[in-house]
Amino acid sequence: MDESSAATIRSDSTTIVETDLPSRLDRLPWGRFHTLIVVALGVTWLLDGLEVTLAGSVASALKSSAVLRFSNAEVGLAGSAYIAGAVLGALGFGWLTDRLGRRKLFFITLALYLAATAATAFSWNLASFLVFRFLTGAGIGGEYTAINSTIQEFTPARVRGHTDLAINGTFWIGAALGAFGSLILLDPHLLPGDWGWRACFFIGAALALAILPMRAWIPESPRWLLTHGEEKEARSIVESIETRFRAANHTFADDGLNRLRLRARERTTLREVFHTLFMLHRRRALVGLSLMTAQAFFYNAIFFTYALVLTDFYHVPGEHIGWYILPFAFGNFTGPLLIGRLFDVIGRRKMIAATYALSGILLTVSGYMFEKEMLSVTTQTISWMVIFFFASAAASSAYLTVSESFPLEIRALAIAVFYAFGTALGGIAGPAFFGRLIDTHQRSEVFSGYLVGSALMLAAALIAAIWGVDAERRSLETVATPLSAVDSE
């Protein structure tokens, strides 16, 4: 390989790297390497879907448990504890991911998740259950920052949008797995009541244990290495990837590659992080915050209390909840999968605004019909399937937006900050708020909560339409110039 593709210059004890490695990553065709990255890392979304679904599916079992005997409000509180853990985990691990590297963190966060979700099965009272759910959420929140930044930095620019959305859609494979597992394990003919819900939490632990060794072969992000002065290691990784493609008869032309000049840095200060997020890119920050807040409230408020609506208003037995979650999960999974490519073809701004607006309008219509008792349990499930076909793509595009709109050096922490702000505003209060609305047993009260979610989605659609970034088919470095780029100084 011609080593002229990257050069290192030392000036006043500062290392300046001139490189075309990011362009070489973007020119790669999709191959087995990318598929393995997606499988080994994208499973995070599946695990989150599993955990969120289990929280709803086992709600009835937790309420009737001889040991726990939770109220509806306590079930909602447990959901809020999980989200609170995800928020703090994302912030803490996001900072470490940008500082220490992507690879180290996606091992640590998965190990934390594995231990915490297994420990949840041994909960003996409300306090222990909340602590273990908090730690489980912390592992998942940390996973999001390390995983999303890694996948973004390896995926070719031309397919980054729909690849990201498709990965995010696997959340609902996890949801279906959780629903199906709960149908089996909560069957009183198979396991005693207080054994069934405990066994459910071992599903995620078993998956994490199987996935952990798969991550051993995943290299560090070359883009992260470049900004930390590790040009030789970054080049070695890219050349190794290219060698795999050449072995499969792919050829690469070296002309037309964009070159970057980067000033190596050990770390980025928090002051610079927040100046970049909320001063230099404040419009992008507003877009990211509005998208994350709206989708977090929309999803967490509704999905964490999905089972309570079915049991309290439609009198569905707790052990049958999974049958209604399966079609709901199907609609959520197919949305990003089927319309995700349009985010790369039609464009980010148009598709984000459209999916957010449609989600809000459809929830308003469905909520009105729910209040007027115009829906049966079947038609209610169908309406939710249609709504979340679009809402799933919208929510996935929020993560896509915050992960590609900000410079490389703060990408993981940017994901964490907007995930944390949005989830704290929309997700922590949402489940507890909706739990109390359901406890009133008044459909009008629940409908008022749906209207809040709809209003947030419509506001986010308007903000995205005005100030969204046209990032489709563009390299990450052109969407957001790295802070260490010498030319930008």
C-alpha positions as CSV (number, residue, x, y, z in Angstrom):
1,M,0.0,0.0,0.0
2,D,1.3,3.4,-0.8
3,E,2.1,5.2,2.4
4,S,1.9,8.6,0.8
5,S,-1.9,8.4,1.7
6,A,-1.0,9.7,5.1
7,A,1.8,11.9,6.3
8,T,2.8,13.0,9.8
9,I,4.4,16.5,10.4
10,R,5.7,17.7,13.7
11,S,5.6,21.4,14.4
12,D,6.3,23.0,17.8
13,S,5.8,19.6,19.6
14,T,2.4,19.3,18.0
15,T,1.6,16.4,15.6
16,I,-0.2,17.3,12.4
17,V,-1.6,14.4,10.4
18,E,-2.4,14.8,6.7
19,T,-4.6,11.9,5.6
20,D,-7.2,10.6,3.2
21,L,-8.2,7.6,5.4
22,P,-11.8,8.9,6.1
23,S,-12.4,9.2,2.3
24,R,-11.0,5.6,1.9
25,L,-13.5,4.3,4.4
26,D,-16.3,6.2,2.6
27,R,-15.5,4.7,-0.8
28,L,-15.7,1.1,0.3
29,P,-18.5,-1.0,-1.0
30,W,-20.8,-2.7,1.5
31,G,-19.3,-6.0,2.5
32,R,-19.0,-8.8,5.0
33,F,-16.9,-6.5,7.2
34,H,-19.7,-4.0,7.6
35,T,-22.3,-6.7,8.2
36,L,-20.2,-8.1,11.0
37,I,-19.9,-4.6,12.5
38,V,-23.6,-4.2,12.4
39,V,-24.3,-7.6,14.0
40,A,-21.7,-7.3,16.8
41,L,-22.5,-3.7,17.7
42,G,-26.0,-3.1,16.5
43,V,-27.3,-5.7,19.0
44,T,-27.4,-2.9,21.5
45,W,-30.7,-1.7,20.1
46,L,-32.1,-5.2,20.3
47,L,-31.1,-5.4,24.0
48,D,-32.8,-2.1,24.7
49,G,-36.0,-3.2,22.9
50,L,-35.9,-6.4,25.0
51,E,-35.6,-4.6,28.3
52,V,-38.3,-2.0,27.5
53,T,-40.7,-4.7,26.4
54,L,-40.0,-6.9,29.4
55,A,-40.8,-3.9,31.6
56,G,-44.3,-3.7,30.1
57,S,-44.8,-7.4,29.6
58,V,-44.0,-8.3,33.2
59,A,-45.9,-5.4,34.7
60,S,-48.9,-7.5,35.6
61,A,-46.7,-10.2,37.1
62,L,-44.9,-7.6,39.2
63,K,-48.3,-6.3,40.4
64,S,-49.5,-9.7,41.4
65,S,-46.1,-11.0,42.7
66,A,-46.3,-12.4,46.2
67,V,-42.9,-10.7,46.9
68,L,-43.1,-7.3,45.2
69,R,-46.8,-6.4,44.7
70,F,-46.2,-3.2,42.7
71,S,-48.8,-0.6,42.1
72,N,-49.3,1.0,38.6
73,A,-47.3,4.1,39.8
74,E,-44.5,1.8,41.0
75,V,-44.4,0.1,37.6
76,G,-44.0,3.5,36.0
77,L,-41.4,4.4,38.6
78,A,-39.4,1.3,37.6
79,G,-39.5,2.5,34.0
80,S,-38.3,5.9,35.0
81,A,-35.4,4.3,37.0
82,Y,-34.3,2.5,33.8
83,I,-34.4,5.7,31.8
84,A,-32.6,7.7,34.5
85,G,-29.8,5.1,34.5
86,A,-29.6,5.4,30.7
87,V,-29.3,9.1,30.9
88,L,-26.5,9.2,33.5
89,G,-24.8,6.2,31.8
90,A,-24.8,7.9,28.5
91,L,-23.3,11.1,29.9
92,G,-20.5,9.3,31.9
93,F,-19.6,6.7,29.3
94,G,-20.0,9.1,26.4
95,W,-17.3,11.4,27.9
96,L,-15.1,8.3,28.4
97,T,-15.7,7.1,24.9
98,D,-14.4,10.3,23.3
99,R,-11.5,10.3,25.8
100,L,-10.4,6.6,25.9
101,G,-11.7,5.3,22.6
102,R,-14.7,3.5,21.2
103,R,-13.4,0.0,21.6
104,K,-12.7,0.0,25.3
105,L,-16.0,1.3,26.2
106,F,-18.2,-1.0,24.2
107,F,-16.8,-3.9,26.2
108,I,-17.3,-2.1,29.6
109,T,-20.9,-1.1,28.9
110,L,-22.0,-4.5,27.7
111,A,-20.5,-6.1,30.7
112,L,-22.3,-3.7,33.0
113,Y,-25.6,-4.4,31.2
114,L,-25.0,-8.2,31.5
115,A,-24.4,-8.1,35.3
116,A,-27.3,-5.6,36.1
117,T,-30.0,-7.3,34.1
118,A,-29.1,-10.7,35.6
119,A,-29.2,-9.1,39.1
120,T,-32.7,-7.8,38.4
121,A,-34.0,-11.4,38.4
122,F,-33.0,-11.6,42.1
123,S,-34.8,-8.4,43.2
124,W,-36.5,-8.8,46.6
125,N,-38.3,-5.4,47.1
126,L,-39.0,-2.2,45.3
127,A,-35.7,-0.5,46.2
128,S,-33.5,-3.4,44.9
129,F,-35.6,-3.6,41.7
130,L,-35.1,0.1,41.1
131,V,-31.3,0.0,41.7
132,F,-30.9,-3.0,39.3
133,R,-33.1,-1.4,36.6
134,F,-31.1,1.9,37.0
135,L,-27.8,0.0,36.5
136,T,-29.2,-1.9,33.5
137,G,-30.2,1.4,31.9
138,A,-26.7,2.8,32.6
139,G,-25.2,0.0,30.6
140,I,-27.6,0.5,27.7
141,G,-27.1,4.3,27.8
142,G,-23.3,3.9,27.6
143,E,-23.7,1.4,24.8
144,Y,-25.6,3.9,22.7
145,T,-22.8,6.4,22.8
146,A,-20.0,3.9,22.1
147,I,-21.9,1.9,19.5
148,N,-23.5,4.7,17.5
149,S,-20.3,6.6,17.1
150,T,-18.4,3.5,16.0
151,I,-20.9,2.4,13.5
152,Q,-21.2,5.9,12.0
153,E,-17.4,6.1,11.6
154,F,-17.1,2.8,9.7
155,T,-20.2,3.1,7.5
156,P,-19.8,4.5,3.9
157,A,-21.4,7.9,3.6
158,R,-23.7,7.0,0.7
159,V,-25.5,4.4,2.8
160,R,-25.1,5.8,6.3
161,G,-28.7,7.0,6.7
162,H,-30.7,3.9,5.9
163,T,-28.0,1.6,7.5
164,D,-28.4,3.6,10.8
165,L,-32.2,3.5,10.6
166,A,-32.2,-0.2,9.9
167,I,-29.9,-0.9,12.9
168,N,-32.1,1.2,15.1
169,G,-35.1,-0.7,13.9
170,T,-33.7,-3.9,15.5
171,F,-34.9,-2.5,18.8
172,W,-38.2,-4.1,17.8
173,I,-36.7,-7.5,17.1
174,G,-35.7,-7.2,20.8
175,A,-39.2,-6.1,21.6
176,A,-40.7,-9.1,19.8
177,L,-38.2,-11.4,21.5
178,G,-39.2,-10.0,24.9
179,A,-42.9,-10.3,24.1
180,F,-42.5,-13.9,22.9
181,G,-40.3,-14.8,25.9
182,S,-42.8,-13.4,28.3
183,L,-45.6,-15.4,26.8
184,I,-43.7,-18.5,27.5
185,L,-42.1,-17.7,30.8
186,L,-45.1,-16.0,32.4
187,D,-47.3,-19.0,31.7
188,P,-48.3,-20.2,35.2
189,H,-48.5,-23.8,33.9
190,L,-44.8,-23.6,33.1
191,L,-43.3,-21.6,36.0
192,P,-44.7,-20.3,39.3
193,G,-45.7,-16.7,39.3
194,D,-42.6,-15.3,41.1
195,W,-40.3,-17.5,39.0
196,G,-41.6,-16.4,35.6
197,W,-40.8,-12.7,35.7
198,R,-37.4,-13.5,37.2
199,A,-36.6,-15.9,34.3
200,C,-37.6,-13.2,31.8
201,F,-34.6,-11.0,32.8
202,F,-32.1,-13.7,32.1
203,I,-33.0,-13.5,28.4
204,G,-30.9,-10.3,27.9
205,A,-28.1,-11.6,30.1
206,A,-27.8,-14.7,27.9
207,L,-27.8,-12.6,24.7
208,A,-25.1,-10.3,26.1
209,L,-23.0,-13.2,27.1
210,A,-23.1,-14.7,23.6
211,I,-22.3,-11.3,22.0
212,L,-19.4,-10.2,24.2
213,P,-16.7,-12.4,22.5
214,M,-18.0,-11.3,19.0
215,R,-16.7,-7.8,19.7
216,A,-13.1,-8.9,20.2
217,W,-12.3,-8.7,16.5
218,I,-13.7,-5.2,16.0
219,P,-10.9,-2.6,15.6
220,E,-10.8,0.8,17.1
221,S,-12.3,3.6,14.9
222,P,-9.6,4.9,12.6
223,R,-11.2,8.3,12.7
224,W,-10.8,8.4,16.5
225,L,-7.2,7.2,16.2
226,L,-6.3,10.0,13.8
227,T,-7.4,12.8,16.1
228,H,-5.3,11.2,18.9
229,G,-2.1,11.1,16.9
230,E,-2.3,7.3,16.2
231,E,-2.0,7.7,12.4
232,K,0.1,4.5,11.9
233,E,-2.5,2.3,13.7
234,A,-5.4,4.0,11.9
235,R,-3.7,3.4,8.5
236,S,-3.0,-0.2,9.4
237,I,-6.7,-0.8,10.2
238,V,-7.9,0.8,7.0
239,E,-5.4,-1.1,4.9
240,S,-6.4,-4.3,6.5
241,I,-10.0,-3.6,5.6
242,E,-9.1,-2.7,2.1
243,T,-7.1,-5.9,1.8
244,R,-10.2,-8.0,2.6
245,F,-12.1,-6.2,-0.2
246,R,-9.3,-6.7,-2.7
247,A,-9.3,-10.4,-1.9
248,A,-12.9,-10.3,-3.0
249,N,-11.9,-8.8,-6.4
250,H,-12.7,-5.2,-5.6
251,T,-10.4,-2.5,-7.0
252,F,-9.9,1.1,-5.7
253,A,-8.7,4.2,-7.6
254,D,-6.6,6.6,-5.5
255,D,-7.6,9.7,-7.4
256,G,-10.4,12.0,-6.2
257,L,-9.8,11.3,-2.5
258,N,-10.3,14.2,-0.1
259,R,-7.4,14.9,2.3
260,L,-7.5,16.3,5.8
261,R,-4.9,17.9,7.9
262,L,-5.6,17.2,11.6
263,R,-3.8,18.5,14.7
264,A,-3.5,15.6,17.1
265,R,-4.9,16.2,20.6
266,E,-5.1,14.0,23.7
267,R,-8.5,15.2,24.8
268,T,-11.2,17.8,24.3
269,T,-12.2,19.9,27.4
270,L,-15.8,20.0,28.6
271,R,-15.7,23.8,28.1
272,E,-14.9,23.3,24.4
273,V,-17.5,20.6,24.1
274,F,-20.3,22.8,25.4
275,H,-19.1,25.8,23.4
276,T,-19.1,23.7,20.2
277,L,-22.6,22.2,21.0
278,F,-24.4,25.3,22.2
279,M,-22.6,28.2,20.6
280,L,-20.8,27.1,17.4
281,H,-23.6,24.7,16.4
282,R,-26.5,26.0,18.4
283,R,-29.1,25.6,15.6
284,R,-28.0,22.0,15.2
285,A,-28.3,21.6,19.0
286,L,-31.8,22.9,19.0
287,V,-32.7,20.4,16.2
288,G,-31.1,17.5,18.1
289,L,-32.7,18.5,21.4
290,S,-36.2,18.9,20.0
291,L,-36.0,15.6,18.0
292,M,-34.7,13.6,21.0
293,T,-37.1,15.1,23.5
294,A,-40.2,14.6,21.3
295,Q,-39.4,11.0,20.4
296,A,-38.4,10.1,24.0
297,F,-41.7,11.3,25.4
298,F,-43.7,9.8,22.6
299,Y,-42.1,6.4,23.0
300,N,-41.4,6.1,26.6
301,A,-44.6,7.5,27.9
302,I,-46.7,5.3,25.6
303,F,-44.7,2.1,25.3
304,F,-43.8,1.8,29.0
305,T,-47.5,2.0,29.8
306,Y,-48.7,0.0,26.8
307,A,-49.5,-3.1,28.9
308,L,-51.4,-1.0,31.5
309,V,-53.7,0.4,28.8
310,L,-54.5,-3.1,27.6
311,T,-55.1,-4.5,31.0
312,D,-57.0,-1.6,32.6
313,F,-59.1,-0.4,29.6
314,Y,-59.4,-3.4,27.4
315,H,-59.2,-6.1,30.2
316,V,-56.5,-8.1,28.5
317,P,-55.1,-10.8,30.8
318,G,-51.5,-10.0,31.8
319,E,-50.2,-13.2,30.5
320,H,-51.6,-12.4,27.0
321,I,-50.0,-8.9,26.7
322,G,-47.2,-10.4,24.5
323,W,-49.6,-11.3,21.7
324,Y,-50.5,-7.6,21.3
325,I,-46.9,-6.4,21.5
326,L,-45.8,-8.7,18.7
327,P,-47.8,-6.9,15.9
328,F,-46.9,-3.6,17.4
329,A,-43.2,-4.5,17.2
330,F,-43.6,-5.6,13.6
331,G,-44.9,-2.2,12.6
332,N,-42.0,-0.5,14.4
333,F,-39.4,-2.7,12.8
334,T,-40.8,-2.5,9.2
335,G,-41.0,1.4,9.3
336,P,-37.2,2.1,9.3
337,L,-36.5,-0.9,7.2
338,L,-38.9,0.0,4.4
339,I,-38.6,3.8,4.3
340,G,-35.1,4.2,5.7
341,R,-33.6,4.4,2.2
342,L,-35.6,7.6,1.5
343,F,-33.5,9.4,4.1
344,D,-30.6,9.0,1.8
345,V,-32.5,9.5,-1.5
346,I,-35.1,12.3,-0.7
347,G,-33.0,13.8,2.1
348,R,-32.8,14.1,5.8
349,R,-34.8,17.3,6.4
350,K,-37.8,16.4,4.3
351,M,-38.1,12.8,5.7
352,I,-37.5,13.8,9.3
353,A,-40.1,16.5,9.2
354,A,-42.6,14.2,7.4
355,T,-42.3,11.2,9.8
356,Y,-42.5,13.4,12.9
357,A,-45.5,15.3,11.6
358,L,-47.4,12.1,10.5
359,S,-46.7,10.5,13.9
360,G,-48.2,13.4,15.8
361,I,-51.2,13.7,13.6
362,L,-52.0,10.0,13.7
363,L,-51.6,9.8,17.5
364,T,-54.1,12.7,17.9
365,V,-56.7,10.9,15.7
366,S,-56.1,7.5,17.4
367,G,-56.3,9.2,20.9
368,Y,-59.6,10.8,20.1
369,M,-61.0,7.5,18.9
370,F,-59.7,5.9,22.1
371,E,-61.4,8.5,24.3
372,K,-64.7,8.1,22.5
373,E,-64.5,4.2,22.9
374,M,-64.5,3.8,19.1
375,L,-61.7,1.2,19.2
376,S,-61.7,-2.4,20.2
377,V,-58.5,-4.0,21.5
378,T,-57.8,-5.2,17.9
379,T,-58.3,-1.9,16.2
380,Q,-56.4,-0.1,18.9
381,T,-53.4,-2.4,18.2
382,I,-53.7,-1.8,14.5
383,S,-53.8,2.0,15.0
384,W,-50.7,1.8,17.1
385,M,-49.0,-0.3,14.4
386,V,-49.7,2.4,11.8
387,I,-48.6,5.2,14.0
388,F,-45.3,3.7,15.0
389,F,-44.5,2.5,11.5
390,F,-43.7,6.2,11.0
391,A,-42.7,7.1,14.6
392,S,-40.1,4.4,14.6
393,A,-38.4,5.9,11.5
394,A,-38.7,9.3,13.1
395,A,-37.1,8.2,16.4
396,S,-34.3,6.5,14.6
397,S,-33.6,9.6,12.6
398,A,-33.2,11.5,15.8
399,Y,-30.2,9.3,16.8
400,L,-28.9,9.6,13.2
401,T,-29.1,13.4,13.4
402,V,-27.2,13.9,16.6
403,S,-24.5,11.4,15.7
404,E,-23.6,12.9,12.4
405,S,-24.2,16.6,13.0
406,F,-21.3,17.3,15.3
407,P,-17.5,17.1,15.1
408,L,-15.6,13.8,15.4
409,E,-13.8,14.7,18.6
410,I,-17.1,15.1,20.6
411,R,-19.3,12.7,18.6
412,A,-19.9,10.2,21.4
413,L,-20.5,12.9,24.1
414,A,-22.8,14.8,21.7
415,I,-24.9,11.6,21.3
416,A,-24.8,11.3,25.1
417,V,-25.8,15.0,25.8
418,F,-28.8,15.0,23.5
419,Y,-29.9,11.5,24.5
420,A,-29.6,12.6,28.1
421,F,-31.3,16.0,27.7
422,G,-34.1,14.6,25.5
423,T,-34.6,11.5,27.5
424,A,-34.6,13.3,30.8
425,L,-37.1,15.8,29.6
426,G,-39.3,13.4,27.7
427,G,-38.5,10.0,29.1
428,I,-38.0,10.1,32.8
429,A,-41.2,12.0,33.6
430,G,-43.2,10.3,30.8
431,P,-43.8,6.8,32.2
432,A,-44.6,8.1,35.7
433,F,-46.9,10.8,34.2
434,F,-48.8,8.3,32.1
435,G,-48.9,5.8,35.0
436,R,-50.8,8.3,37.1
437,L,-53.1,9.2,34.2
438,I,-54.0,5.6,33.8
439,D,-54.6,5.2,37.5
440,T,-57.4,7.8,37.1
441,H,-59.2,5.2,34.9
442,Q,-60.4,8.1,32.8
443,R,-59.9,7.8,29.0
444,S,-60.0,11.6,28.7
445,E,-57.0,11.9,31.0
446,V,-55.0,9.4,29.0
447,F,-56.0,11.3,25.8
448,S,-54.7,14.5,27.2
449,G,-51.3,12.8,27.6
450,Y,-51.4,11.7,24.0
451,L,-52.0,15.3,22.9
452,V,-48.9,16.4,24.8
453,G,-46.9,13.7,22.9
454,S,-48.5,14.8,19.6
455,A,-47.7,18.5,20.2
456,L,-44.1,17.7,20.9
457,M,-43.7,15.7,17.6
458,L,-45.3,18.4,15.5
459,A,-43.1,21.1,17.1
460,A,-40.0,18.9,16.4
461,A,-41.1,18.4,12.7
462,L,-41.3,22.2,12.2
463,I,-37.9,22.8,13.8
464,A,-36.3,20.0,11.7
465,A,-37.9,21.4,8.5
466,I,-36.4,24.9,9.1
467,W,-33.0,24.1,10.6
468,G,-32.2,20.5,9.8
469,V,-28.9,19.5,8.2
470,D,-28.8,18.1,4.7
471,A,-26.3,15.3,5.6
472,E,-27.3,12.7,3.1
473,R,-24.5,11.1,1.1
474,R,-21.9,13.4,2.6
475,S,-18.8,12.4,4.6
476,L,-18.9,13.0,8.3
477,E,-16.0,15.5,8.0
478,T,-17.9,17.6,5.5
479,V,-21.1,17.5,7.6
480,A,-19.2,18.8,10.6
481,T,-15.6,19.9,10.3
482,P,-13.4,18.2,13.0
483,L,-12.3,20.5,15.8
484,S,-8.7,19.4,15.1
485,A,-8.8,20.3,11.4
486,V,-5.8,22.6,10.8
487,D,-7.5,24.4,7.9
488,S,-10.5,25.2,10.1
489,E,-8.2,27.2,12.3
